[in-house]
Amino acid sequence: MKIIVNLDIEMAKKRMSLNELSEKVGVSNVNLSILKNQKAKGVRFETLLKICEALDCTPGDIIAIEK
């Protein structure tokens, strides 16, 4: 099993760029890009909450498990 990050899908639904999300969340473009491209080893709950608030979604919309 593997954790999948669907950040790019949620961003596309809201028509939000990585730069715009970065500004709203207060996380660098580089760190968001690492998360979006499945390269992150983890994410803080605080950061996940800010992303969800900015994209008006839930953690389950962003993170999924692939079998």
PDB file with SEQRES, HELIX, SHEET and CRYST1 records, atoms N, CA, C and O in Angstrom:
SEQRES   1 A   67  MET LYS ILE ILE VAL ASN LEU ASP ILE GLU MET ALA LYS          
SEQRES   2 A   67  LYS ARG MET SER LEU ASN GLU LEU SER GLU LYS VAL GLY          
SEQRES   3 A   67  VAL SER ASN VAL ASN LEU SER ILE LEU LYS ASN GLN LYS          
SEQRES   4 A   67  ALA LYS GLY VAL ARG PHE GLU THR LEU LEU LYS ILE CYS          
SEQRES   5 A   67  GLU ALA LEU ASP CYS THR PRO GLY ASP ILE ILE ALA ILE          
SEQRES   6 A   67  GLU LYS                                                      
HELIX    1 AA1 LEU A    7  LYS A   13  1                                   7    
HELIX    2 AA2 LEU A   18  VAL A   25  1                                   8    
HELIX    3 AA3 ASN A   29  LYS A   36  1                                   8    
HELIX    4 AA4 PHE A   45  LEU A   55  1                                  11    
HELIX    5 AA5 PRO A   59  ILE A   62  1                                   4    
SHEET    1 AA1 2 LYS A   2  VAL A   5  0                                        
SHEET    2 AA1 2 ILE A  63  GLU A  66 -1                                        
CRYST1    1.000    1.000    1.000  90.00  90.00  90.00 P 1           1          
ATOM      1  N   MET A   1       0.838  -1.183   0.000  1.00  0.00           N  
ATOM      2  CA  MET A   1       0.000   0.000   0.000  1.00  0.00           C  
ATOM      3  C   MET A   1       0.882   1.245   0.000  1.00  0.00           C  
ATOM      4  O   MET A   1       2.032   1.222   0.439  1.00  0.00           O  
ATOM      5  N   LYS A   2       0.308   2.320  -0.503  1.00  0.00           N  
ATOM      6  CA  LYS A   2       1.067   3.553  -0.686  1.00  0.00           C  
ATOM      7  C   LYS A   2       0.138   4.748  -0.499  1.00  0.00           C  
ATOM      8  O   LYS A   2      -1.022   4.710  -0.911  1.00  0.00           O  
ATOM      9  N   ILE A   3       0.648   5.801   0.119  1.00  0.00           N  
ATOM     10  CA  ILE A   3      -0.126   7.030   0.284  1.00  0.00           C  
ATOM     11  C   ILE A   3       0.041   7.894  -0.957  1.00  0.00           C  
ATOM     12  O   ILE A   3       1.154   8.118  -1.432  1.00  0.00           O  
ATOM     13  N   ILE A   4      -1.076   8.372  -1.469  1.00  0.00           N  
ATOM     14  CA  ILE A   4      -1.108   9.223  -2.658  1.00  0.00           C  
ATOM     15  C   ILE A   4      -1.593  10.618  -2.247  1.00  0.00           C  
ATOM     16  O   ILE A   4      -2.553  10.750  -1.489  1.00  0.00           O  
ATOM     17  N   VAL A   5      -0.929  11.638  -2.748  1.00  0.00           N  
ATOM     18  CA  VAL A   5      -1.328  13.025  -2.479  1.00  0.00           C  
ATOM     19  C   VAL A   5      -1.990  13.576  -3.738  1.00  0.00           C  
ATOM     20  O   VAL A   5      -1.373  13.654  -4.800  1.00  0.00           O  
ATOM     21  N   ASN A   6      -3.256  13.956  -3.598  1.00  0.00           N  
ATOM     22  CA  ASN A   6      -4.038  14.478  -4.725  1.00  0.00           C  
ATOM     23  C   ASN A   6      -4.133  16.004  -4.690  1.00  0.00           C  
ATOM     24  O   ASN A   6      -5.152  16.578  -5.075  1.00  0.00           O  
ATOM     25  N   LEU A   7      -3.081  16.644  -4.234  1.00  0.00           N  
ATOM     26  CA  LEU A   7      -3.087  18.098  -4.114  1.00  0.00           C  
ATOM     27  C   LEU A   7      -3.309  18.765  -5.466  1.00  0.00           C  
ATOM     28  O   LEU A   7      -4.040  19.752  -5.554  1.00  0.00           O  
ATOM     29  N   ASP A   8      -2.696  18.246  -6.507  1.00  0.00           N  
ATOM     30  CA  ASP A   8      -2.849  18.844  -7.840  1.00  0.00           C  
ATOM     31  C   ASP A   8      -4.293  18.790  -8.319  1.00  0.00           C  
ATOM     32  O   ASP A   8      -4.757  19.709  -8.993  1.00  0.00           O  
ATOM     33  N   ILE A   9      -5.004  17.723  -7.979  1.00  0.00           N  
ATOM     34  CA  ILE A   9      -6.410  17.593  -8.387  1.00  0.00           C  
ATOM     35  C   ILE A   9      -7.270  18.638  -7.683  1.00  0.00           C  
ATOM     36  O   ILE A   9      -8.098  19.296  -8.312  1.00  0.00           O  
ATOM     37  N   GLU A  10      -7.069  18.784  -6.375  1.00  0.00           N  
ATOM     38  CA  GLU A  10      -7.840  19.773  -5.619  1.00  0.00           C  
ATOM     39  C   GLU A  10      -7.510  21.190  -6.057  1.00  0.00           C  
ATOM     40  O   GLU A  10      -8.395  22.045  -6.113  1.00  0.00           O  
ATOM     41  N   MET A  11      -6.257  21.446  -6.365  1.00  0.00           N  
ATOM     42  CA  MET A  11      -5.871  22.762  -6.859  1.00  0.00           C  
ATOM     43  C   MET A  11      -6.542  23.045  -8.203  1.00  0.00           C  
ATOM     44  O   MET A  11      -7.002  24.161  -8.445  1.00  0.00           O  
ATOM     45  N   ALA A  12      -6.597  22.046  -9.069  1.00  0.00           N  
ATOM     46  CA  ALA A  12      -7.236  22.219 -10.381  1.00  0.00           C  
ATOM     47  C   ALA A  12      -8.732  22.484 -10.231  1.00  0.00           C  
ATOM     48  O   ALA A  12      -9.294  23.308 -10.952  1.00  0.00           O  
ATOM     49  N   LYS A  13      -9.372  21.789  -9.300  1.00  0.00           N  
ATOM     50  CA  LYS A  13     -10.810  22.001  -9.059  1.00  0.00           C  
ATOM     51  C   LYS A  13     -11.101  23.440  -8.662  1.00  0.00           C  
ATOM     52  O   LYS A  13     -12.119  24.009  -9.055  1.00  0.00           O  
ATOM     53  N   LYS A  14     -10.202  24.021  -7.882  1.00  0.00           N  
ATOM     54  CA  LYS A  14     -10.385  25.393  -7.407  1.00  0.00           C  
ATOM     55  C   LYS A  14      -9.702  26.409  -8.318  1.00  0.00           C  
ATOM     56  O   LYS A  14      -9.749  27.612  -8.062  1.00  0.00           O  
ATOM     57  N   ARG A  15      -9.069  25.919  -9.378  1.00  0.00           N  
ATOM     58  CA  ARG A  15      -8.330  26.779 -10.313  1.00  0.00           C  
ATOM     59  C   ARG A  15      -7.325  27.660  -9.575  1.00  0.00           C  
ATOM     60  O   ARG A  15      -7.241  28.867  -9.800  1.00  0.00           O  
ATOM     61  N   MET A  16      -6.572  27.021  -8.692  1.00  0.00           N  
ATOM     62  CA  MET A  16      -5.593  27.734  -7.884  1.00  0.00           C  
ATOM     63  C   MET A  16      -4.191  27.300  -8.273  1.00  0.00           C  
ATOM     64  O   MET A  16      -3.909  26.108  -8.398  1.00  0.00           O  
ATOM     65  N   SER A  17      -3.328  28.262  -8.460  1.00  0.00           N  
ATOM     66  CA  SER A  17      -1.933  27.962  -8.811  1.00  0.00           C  
ATOM     67  C   SER A  17      -1.147  27.614  -7.548  1.00  0.00           C  
ATOM     68  O   SER A  17      -1.584  27.877  -6.427  1.00  0.00           O  
ATOM     69  N   LEU A  18       0.006  27.023  -7.760  1.00  0.00           N  
ATOM     70  CA  LEU A  18       0.893  26.690  -6.649  1.00  0.00           C  
ATOM     71  C   LEU A  18       1.329  27.967  -5.928  1.00  0.00           C  
ATOM     72  O   LEU A  18       1.435  27.981  -4.701  1.00  0.00           O  
ATOM     73  N   ASN A  19       1.579  29.025  -6.676  1.00  0.00           N  
ATOM     74  CA  ASN A  19       1.978  30.306  -6.078  1.00  0.00           C  
ATOM     75  C   ASN A  19       0.879  30.865  -5.184  1.00  0.00           C  
ATOM     76  O   ASN A  19       1.148  31.342  -4.082  1.00  0.00           O  
ATOM     77  N   GLU A  20      -0.351  30.804  -5.662  1.00  0.00           N  
ATOM     78  CA  GLU A  20      -1.481  31.326  -4.896  1.00  0.00           C  
ATOM     79  C   GLU A  20      -1.688  30.504  -3.621  1.00  0.00           C  
ATOM     80  O   GLU A  20      -1.912  31.062  -2.547  1.00  0.00           O  
ATOM     81  N   LEU A  21      -1.613  29.185  -3.746  1.00  0.00           N  
ATOM     82  CA  LEU A  21      -1.766  28.321  -2.575  1.00  0.00           C  
ATOM     83  C   LEU A  21      -0.643  28.585  -1.575  1.00  0.00           C  
ATOM     84  O   LEU A  21      -0.877  28.625  -0.367  1.00  0.00           O  
ATOM     85  N   SER A  22       0.550  28.761  -2.073  1.00  0.00           N  
ATOM     86  CA  SER A  22       1.705  29.043  -1.223  1.00  0.00           C  
ATOM     87  C   SER A  22       1.475  30.304  -0.393  1.00  0.00           C  
ATOM     88  O   SER A  22       1.759  30.327   0.805  1.00  0.00           O  
ATOM     89  N   GLU A  23       0.964  31.338  -1.029  1.00  0.00           N  
ATOM     90  CA  GLU A  23       0.689  32.594  -0.333  1.00  0.00           C  
ATOM     91  C   GLU A  23      -0.383  32.417   0.735  1.00  0.00           C  
ATOM     92  O   GLU A  23      -0.251  32.941   1.841  1.00  0.00           O  
ATOM     93  N   LYS A  24      -1.449  31.677   0.408  1.00  0.00           N  
ATOM     94  CA  LYS A  24      -2.550  31.488   1.346  1.00  0.00           C  
ATOM     95  C   LYS A  24      -2.163  30.618   2.533  1.00  0.00           C  
ATOM     96  O   LYS A  24      -2.629  30.838   3.651  1.00  0.00           O  
ATOM     97  N   VAL A  25      -1.316  29.640   2.289  1.00  0.00           N  
ATOM     98  CA  VAL A  25      -0.961  28.668   3.329  1.00  0.00           C  
ATOM     99  C   VAL A  25       0.254  29.119   4.137  1.00  0.00           C  
ATOM    100  O   VAL A  25       0.391  28.758   5.306  1.00  0.00           O  
ATOM    101  N   GLY A  26       1.132  29.904   3.521  1.00  0.00           N  
ATOM    102  CA  GLY A  26       2.344  30.329   4.207  1.00  0.00           C  
ATOM    103  C   GLY A  26       3.435  29.272   4.171  1.00  0.00           C  
ATOM    104  O   GLY A  26       4.273  29.194   5.069  1.00  0.00           O  
ATOM    105  N   VAL A  27       3.414  28.461   3.119  1.00  0.00           N  
ATOM    106  CA  VAL A  27       4.420  27.420   2.910  1.00  0.00           C  
ATOM    107  C   VAL A  27       5.076  27.706   1.559  1.00  0.00           C  
ATOM    108  O   VAL A  27       4.405  28.127   0.617  1.00  0.00           O  
ATOM    109  N   SER A  28       6.368  27.480   1.468  1.00  0.00           N  
ATOM    110  CA  SER A  28       7.084  27.804   0.233  1.00  0.00           C  
ATOM    111  C   SER A  28       6.579  26.973  -0.948  1.00  0.00           C  
ATOM    112  O   SER A  28       6.054  25.872  -0.782  1.00  0.00           O  
ATOM    113  N   ASN A  29       6.756  27.534  -2.137  1.00  0.00           N  
ATOM    114  CA  ASN A  29       6.419  26.818  -3.376  1.00  0.00           C  
ATOM    115  C   ASN A  29       7.152  25.490  -3.448  1.00  0.00           C  
ATOM    116  O   ASN A  29       6.591  24.478  -3.867  1.00  0.00           O  
ATOM    117  N   VAL A  30       8.410  25.505  -3.037  1.00  0.00           N  
ATOM    118  CA  VAL A  30       9.238  24.295  -3.101  1.00  0.00           C  
ATOM    119  C   VAL A  30       8.635  23.193  -2.240  1.00  0.00           C  
ATOM    120  O   VAL A  30       8.508  22.054  -2.690  1.00  0.00           O  
ATOM    121  N   ASN A  31       8.261  23.523  -1.001  1.00  0.00           N  
ATOM    122  CA  ASN A  31       7.695  22.507  -0.120  1.00  0.00           C  
ATOM    123  C   ASN A  31       6.341  22.001  -0.611  1.00  0.00           C  
ATOM    124  O   ASN A  31       6.056  20.808  -0.513  1.00  0.00           O  
ATOM    125  N   LEU A  32       5.514  22.885  -1.133  1.00  0.00           N  
ATOM    126  CA  LEU A  32       4.227  22.452  -1.692  1.00  0.00           C  
ATOM    127  C   LEU A  32       4.442  21.592  -2.931  1.00  0.00           C  
ATOM    128  O   LEU A  32       3.717  20.621  -3.149  1.00  0.00           O  
ATOM    129  N   SER A  33       5.423  21.942  -3.730  1.00  0.00           N  
ATOM    130  CA  SER A  33       5.743  21.161  -4.916  1.00  0.00           C  
ATOM    131  C   SER A  33       6.208  19.757  -4.538  1.00  0.00           C  
ATOM    132  O   SER A  33       5.831  18.780  -5.185  1.00  0.00           O  
ATOM    133  N   ILE A  34       7.018  19.658  -3.502  1.00  0.00           N  
ATOM    134  CA  ILE A  34       7.479  18.351  -3.020  1.00  0.00           C  
ATOM    135  C   ILE A  34       6.277  17.509  -2.589  1.00  0.00           C  
ATOM    136  O   ILE A  34       6.206  16.319  -2.895  1.00  0.00           O  
ATOM    137  N   LEU A  35       5.348  18.125  -1.887  1.00  0.00           N  
ATOM    138  CA  LEU A  35       4.141  17.418  -1.457  1.00  0.00           C  
ATOM    139  C   LEU A  35       3.291  17.005  -2.659  1.00  0.00           C  
ATOM    140  O   LEU A  35       2.837  15.864  -2.748  1.00  0.00           O  
ATOM    141  N   LYS A  36       3.085  17.931  -3.566  1.00  0.00           N  
ATOM    142  CA  LYS A  36       2.252  17.690  -4.749  1.00  0.00           C  
ATOM    143  C   LYS A  36       2.820  16.584  -5.640  1.00  0.00           C  
ATOM    144  O   LYS A  36       2.067  15.836  -6.263  1.00  0.00           O  
ATOM    145  N   ASN A  37       4.136  16.485  -5.696  1.00  0.00           N  
ATOM    146  CA  ASN A  37       4.788  15.516  -6.582  1.00  0.00           C  
ATOM    147  C   ASN A  37       5.152  14.199  -5.899  1.00  0.00           C  
ATOM    148  O   ASN A  37       6.006  13.452  -6.377  1.00  0.00           O  
ATOM    149  N   GLN A  38       4.486  13.925  -4.766  1.00  0.00           N  
ATOM    150  CA  GLN A  38       4.639  12.638  -4.070  1.00  0.00           C  
ATOM    151  C   GLN A  38       6.045  12.416  -3.501  1.00  0.00           C  
ATOM    152  O   GLN A  38       6.436  11.267  -3.291  1.00  0.00           O  
ATOM    153  N   LYS A  39       6.801  13.463  -3.251  1.00  0.00           N  
ATOM    154  CA  LYS A  39       8.176  13.319  -2.763  1.00  0.00           C  
ATOM    155  C   LYS A  39       8.294  13.551  -1.256  1.00  0.00           C  
ATOM    156  O   LYS A  39       9.343  13.276  -0.673  1.00  0.00           O  
ATOM    157  N   ALA A  40       7.235  14.052  -0.618  1.00  0.00           N  
ATOM    158  CA  ALA A  40       7.281  14.362   0.811  1.00  0.00           C  
ATOM    159  C   ALA A  40       7.266  13.089   1.643  1.00  0.00           C  
ATOM    160  O   ALA A  40       6.608  12.109   1.294  1.00  0.00           O  
ATOM    161  N   LYS A  41       7.994  13.119   2.736  1.00  0.00           N  
ATOM    162  CA  LYS A  41       8.029  11.994   3.675  1.00  0.00           C  
ATOM    163  C   LYS A  41       6.948  12.149   4.735  1.00  0.00           C  
ATOM    164  O   LYS A  41       6.606  11.185   5.421  1.00  0.00           O  
ATOM    165  N   GLY A  42       6.411  13.351   4.872  1.00  0.00           N  
ATOM    166  CA  GLY A  42       5.379  13.609   5.867  1.00  0.00           C  
ATOM    167  C   GLY A  42       4.839  15.015   5.694  1.00  0.00           C  
ATOM    168  O   GLY A  42       5.369  15.816   4.924  1.00  0.00           O  
ATOM    169  N   VAL A  43       3.768  15.298   6.431  1.00  0.00           N  
ATOM    170  CA  VAL A  43       3.177  16.636   6.405  1.00  0.00           C  
ATOM    171  C   VAL A  43       2.636  16.922   7.808  1.00  0.00           C  
ATOM    172  O   VAL A  43       2.036  16.050   8.436  1.00  0.00           O  
ATOM    173  N   ARG A  44       2.848  18.119   8.284  1.00  0.00           N  
ATOM    174  CA  ARG A  44       2.331  18.509   9.597  1.00  0.00           C  
ATOM    175  C   ARG A  44       0.824  18.699   9.501  1.00  0.00           C  
ATOM    176  O   ARG A  44       0.304  19.157   8.484  1.00  0.00           O  
ATOM    177  N   PHE A  45       0.132  18.339  10.583  1.00  0.00           N  
ATOM    178  CA  PHE A  45      -1.319  18.526  10.617  1.00  0.00           C  
ATOM    179  C   PHE A  45      -1.679  19.990  10.451  1.00  0.00           C  
ATOM    180  O   PHE A  45      -2.681  20.314   9.814  1.00  0.00           O  
ATOM    181  N   GLU A  46      -0.880  20.872  11.012  1.00  0.00           N  
ATOM    182  CA  GLU A  46      -1.128  22.308  10.894  1.00  0.00           C  
ATOM    183  C   GLU A  46      -1.089  22.743   9.422  1.00  0.00           C  
ATOM    184  O   GLU A  46      -1.932  23.519   8.972  1.00  0.00           O  
ATOM    185  N   THR A  47      -0.115  22.241   8.695  1.00  0.00           N  
ATOM    186  CA  THR A  47       0.006  22.556   7.269  1.00  0.00           C  
ATOM    187  C   THR A  47      -1.153  21.961   6.488  1.00  0.00           C  
ATOM    188  O   THR A  47      -1.718  22.615   5.611  1.00  0.00           O  
ATOM    189  N   LEU A  48      -1.506  20.725   6.803  1.00  0.00           N  
ATOM    190  CA  LEU A  48      -2.628  20.062   6.129  1.00  0.00           C  
ATOM    191  C   LEU A  48      -3.919  20.841   6.371  1.00  0.00           C  
ATOM    192  O   LEU A  48      -4.718  21.012   5.450  1.00  0.00           O  
ATOM    193  N   LEU A  49      -4.130  21.310   7.584  1.00  0.00           N  
ATOM    194  CA  LEU A  49      -5.320  22.100   7.905  1.00  0.00           C  
ATOM    195  C   LEU A  49      -5.352  23.391   7.091  1.00  0.00           C  
ATOM    196  O   LEU A  49      -6.400  23.758   6.558  1.00  0.00           O  
ATOM    197  N   LYS A  50      -4.224  24.079   6.990  1.00  0.00           N  
ATOM    198  CA  LYS A  50      -4.171  25.322   6.216  1.00  0.00           C  
ATOM    199  C   LYS A  50      -4.451  25.070   4.734  1.00  0.00           C  
ATOM    200  O   LYS A  50      -5.132  25.862   4.083  1.00  0.00           O  
ATOM    201  N   ILE A  51      -3.927  23.972   4.210  1.00  0.00           N  
ATOM    202  CA  ILE A  51      -4.182  23.613   2.806  1.00  0.00           C  
ATOM    203  C   ILE A  51      -5.673  23.350   2.610  1.00  0.00           C  
ATOM    204  O   ILE A  51      -6.274  23.819   1.643  1.00  0.00           O  
ATOM    205  N   CYS A  52      -6.261  22.599   3.531  1.00  0.00           N  
ATOM    206  CA  CYS A  52      -7.694  22.290   3.436  1.00  0.00           C  
ATOM    207  C   CYS A  52      -8.545  23.544   3.524  1.00  0.00           C  
ATOM    208  O   CYS A  52      -9.540  23.673   2.811  1.00  0.00           O  
ATOM    209  N   GLU A  53      -8.160  24.468   4.396  1.00  0.00           N  
ATOM    210  CA  GLU A  53      -8.897  25.731   4.504  1.00  0.00           C  
ATOM    211  C   GLU A  53      -8.795  26.528   3.210  1.00  0.00           C  
ATOM    212  O   GLU A  53      -9.791  27.078   2.739  1.00  0.00           O  
ATOM    213  N   ALA A  54      -7.607  26.593   2.638  1.00  0.00           N  
ATOM    214  CA  ALA A  54      -7.391  27.365   1.410  1.00  0.00           C  
ATOM    215  C   ALA A  54      -8.141  26.762   0.225  1.00  0.00           C  
ATOM    216  O   ALA A  54      -8.630  27.488  -0.640  1.00  0.00           O  
ATOM    217  N   LEU A  55      -8.232  25.433   0.188  1.00  0.00           N  
ATOM    218  CA  LEU A  55      -8.878  24.751  -0.937  1.00  0.00           C  
ATOM    219  C   LEU A  55     -10.330  24.356  -0.638  1.00  0.00           C  
ATOM    220  O   LEU A  55     -11.008  23.775  -1.485  1.00  0.00           O  
ATOM    221  N   ASP A  56     -10.795  24.675   0.564  1.00  0.00           N  
ATOM    222  CA  ASP A  56     -12.150  24.334   1.001  1.00  0.00           C  
ATOM    223  C   ASP A  56     -12.438  22.845   0.764  1.00  0.00           C  
ATOM    224  O   ASP A  56     -13.385  22.474   0.070  1.00  0.00           O  
ATOM    225  N   CYS A  57     -11.589  22.014   1.365  1.00  0.00           N  
ATOM    226  CA  CYS A  57     -11.728  20.570   1.220  1.00  0.00           C  
ATOM    227  C   CYS A  57     -11.387  19.887   2.538  1.00  0.00           C  
ATOM    228  O   CYS A  57     -11.132  20.559   3.537  1.00  0.00           O  
ATOM    229  N   THR A  58     -11.379  18.577   2.545  1.00  0.00           N  
ATOM    230  CA  THR A  58     -11.025  17.811   3.735  1.00  0.00           C  
ATOM    231  C   THR A  58      -9.711  17.073   3.485  1.00  0.00           C  
ATOM    232  O   THR A  58      -9.305  16.931   2.331  1.00  0.00           O  
ATOM    233  N   PRO A  59      -9.036  16.600   4.534  1.00  0.00           N  
ATOM    234  CA  PRO A  59      -7.806  15.842   4.349  1.00  0.00           C  
ATOM    235  C   PRO A  59      -8.001  14.620   3.431  1.00  0.00           C  
ATOM    236  O   PRO A  59      -7.096  14.253   2.681  1.00  0.00           O  
ATOM    237  N   GLY A  60      -9.174  14.004   3.497  1.00  0.00           N  
ATOM    238  CA  GLY A  60      -9.447  12.850   2.639  1.00  0.00           C  
ATOM    239  C   GLY A  60      -9.519  13.192   1.157  1.00  0.00           C  
ATOM    240  O   GLY A  60      -9.364  12.318   0.304  1.00  0.00           O  
ATOM    241  N   ASP A  61      -9.756  14.469   0.851  1.00  0.00           N  
ATOM    242  CA  ASP A  61      -9.753  14.898  -0.553  1.00  0.00           C  
ATOM    243  C   ASP A  61      -8.323  15.011  -1.078  1.00  0.00           C  
ATOM    244  O   ASP A  61      -8.085  14.901  -2.281  1.00  0.00           O  
ATOM    245  N   ILE A  62      -7.380  15.229  -0.170  1.00  0.00           N  
ATOM    246  CA  ILE A  62      -5.989  15.455  -0.564  1.00  0.00           C  
ATOM    247  C   ILE A  62      -5.156  14.196  -0.447  1.00  0.00           C  
ATOM    248  O   ILE A  62      -4.275  13.952  -1.272  1.00  0.00           O  
ATOM    249  N   ILE A  63      -5.429  13.390   0.579  1.00  0.00           N  
ATOM    250  CA  ILE A  63      -4.612  12.199   0.847  1.00  0.00           C  
ATOM    251  C   ILE A  63      -5.450  10.944   0.689  1.00  0.00           C  
ATOM    252  O   ILE A  63      -6.549  10.850   1.234  1.00  0.00           O  
ATOM    253  N   ALA A  64      -4.929   9.981  -0.057  1.00  0.00           N  
ATOM    254  CA  ALA A  64      -5.614   8.706  -0.271  1.00  0.00           C  
ATOM    255  C   ALA A  64      -4.609   7.572  -0.146  1.00  0.00           C  
ATOM    256  O   ALA A  64      -3.398   7.790  -0.180  1.00  0.00           O  
ATOM    257  N   ILE A  65      -5.124   6.369  -0.004  1.00  0.00           N  
ATOM    258  CA  ILE A  65      -4.268   5.179   0.043  1.00  0.00           C  
ATOM    259  C   ILE A  65      -4.496   4.352  -1.214  1.00  0.00           C  
ATOM    260  O   ILE A  65      -5.630   4.045  -1.581  1.00  0.00           O  
ATOM    261  N   GLU A  66      -3.400   4.003  -1.859  1.00  0.00           N  
ATOM    262  CA  GLU A  66      -3.456   3.168  -3.064  1.00  0.00           C  
ATOM    263  C   GLU A  66      -3.012   1.769  -2.673  1.00  0.00           C  
ATOM    264  O   GLU A  66      -1.973   1.592  -2.038  1.00  0.00           O  
ATOM    265  N   LYS A  67      -3.796   0.792  -3.052  1.00  0.00           N  
ATOM    266  CA  LYS A  67      -3.452  -0.603  -2.719  1.00  0.00           C  
ATOM    267  C   LYS A  67      -2.665  -1.251  -3.820  1.00  0.00           C  
ATOM    268  O   LYS A  67      -2.294  -2.420  -3.708  1.00  0.00           O  
TER     269      LYS A  67                                                      
END                                                                             
